[in-house]
Amino acid sequence: MERYDYEHEVRSDLKQWLKDEYFPYKGIESADDMTRRARDYAYDDAFVEDAVTGNASGSYFCNSWKAEEAVCHNLDLLREAIEEFGGDIGKAMESAESADVTIRCYILGQVFDEVWNEVKEEME
C-alpha cells in the first residue's frame, strides 16, 4: 500500500476550494484591496470546510476504512499534529476519521499561505 500524501491532497483540495469560493476576491474590487483580514477569513473557513479538512462534520472521507488507510502510514504526522495543537492523544485517536481530520488541519496550517499566494497569482 502506498503512503497517503496528506500535503499533496490538502494542497490540491485547498487550491480548488479557494478558486471556487474566494476568488475572484468575493466582491473585492481589485487585488490591491485583498487584505490580511480576507486571508484570515479564508483560512478560518478552510479549517472547517469538509472539502478541505473534514473538520465541520468530523470526517473528510465519510468512510472509516479510507481514513484508516490514509492515517496508517502517517502516524508521524499525527504525532506532530497532536504536539502542535497541544491536544489530547486520546481525543485525536477516538477514530481513524478524527485522526485524519487532525492531520489535515495540521497540514492546512503549513501550506495555506503558499497555496493562497499561488491561487492569488493565478487569478490575477
Backbone hydrogen bonds, N-H to C=O, Kabsch-Sander energy under -0.5 kcal/mol:
donor,donor_aa,acceptor,acceptor_aa,energy
6,Y,4,Y,-1.2
9,E,5,D,-2.4
10,V,6,Y,-3.2
11,R,7,E,-2.5
12,S,8,H,-2.5
13,D,9,E,-2.7
14,L,10,V,-2.9
15,K,11,R,-2.7
16,Q,12,S,-2.1
17,W,13,D,-2.5
18,L,14,L,-3.0
19,K,15,K,-2.2
20,D,16,Q,-2.3
21,E,17,W,-2.9
22,Y,18,L,-2.5
23,F,18,L,-1.1
25,Y,22,Y,-0.7
27,G,24,P,-0.8
28,I,25,Y,-1.9
33,D,30,S,-1.3
34,M,31,A,-1.4
39,R,35,T,-1.7
40,D,36,R,-2.6
41,Y,37,R,-2.3
42,A,38,A,-2.2
43,Y,39,R,-2.5
44,D,40,D,-2.6
45,D,41,Y,-2.6
46,A,42,A,-2.8
47,F,43,Y,-2.4
48,V,44,D,-0.9
48,V,45,D,-0.7
49,E,46,A,-1.0
50,D,48,V,-0.5
52,V,49,E,-1.6
53,T,49,E,-3.1
54,G,49,E,-1.5
58,G,54,G,-1.9
59,S,54,G,-0.9
67,A,63,N,-2.1
68,E,64,S,-2.6
69,E,65,W,-2.4
70,A,66,K,-2.1
71,V,67,A,-2.4
72,C,68,E,-2.4
73,H,69,E,-0.5
74,N,71,V,-2.8
78,L,74,N,-1.8
79,R,75,L,-2.4
80,E,76,D,-2.2
81,A,77,L,-2.7
82,I,78,L,-2.5
83,E,79,R,-2.3
84,E,80,E,-2.8
85,F,81,A,-2.7
86,G,82,I,-1.0
87,G,82,I,-1.6
89,I,87,G,-0.6
92,A,88,D,-2.0
93,M,89,I,-1.7
94,E,91,K,-1.4
99,A,95,S,-2.0
100,D,96,A,-2.5
101,V,97,E,-2.4
102,T,98,S,-2.1
103,I,99,A,-2.1
104,R,100,D,-2.4
105,C,101,V,-2.5
106,Y,102,T,-1.9
107,I,103,I,-2.7
108,L,104,R,-2.4
109,G,105,C,-1.5
110,Q,106,Y,-1.0
110,Q,107,I,-0.6
111,V,107,I,-1.9
112,F,108,L,-2.1
115,V,111,V,-2.4
116,W,112,F,-3.2
117,N,113,D,-2.3
118,E,114,E,-2.1
119,V,115,V,-2.8
120,K,116,W,-2.5
121,E,117,N,-2.4
122,E,118,E,-2.3
123,M,119,V,-2.2
124,E,120,K,-1.0
